[in-house]
Amino acid sequence: MNFSFSVESEGKTYVHRCRVVEADPKTKISYTWSYDGYAGQSLVTFELFREAENKTRLKLTHSGLDSFPQDTPELSRESFNEGWESILGQSLRNFVETDGLTQ
């Protein structure tokens, strides 16, 4: 399965191209991640681990970041860290803790 999405940053539009390469219902999904017009490809993996009755641990692994152009700040490791922190540390946390997204 393929999917894509676009993000604007500093007046540029980055088209993300992804392809699911592994899916294990309820426990794991992995997909490739590349950009239109840029070299490189990374791999994103989300894994869920049941810790207790009402507790699940999420592990995110994003490998291959060094394959992207190092002279593009939006494709730097720091940029990815900030993005994942926002998505997982704020948006997902708000969704899980409040049963919905808050703006």
Secondary structure, 3 states (H helix, E strand, C coil): CEEEEEEEECCEEEEEEEEEEEEECCCEEEEEEEECCCCCCEEEEEEEEEEECCEEEEEEEEECHHHCCCCCHHHCHHHHHHHHHHHHHHHHHHHHHHCCCCC
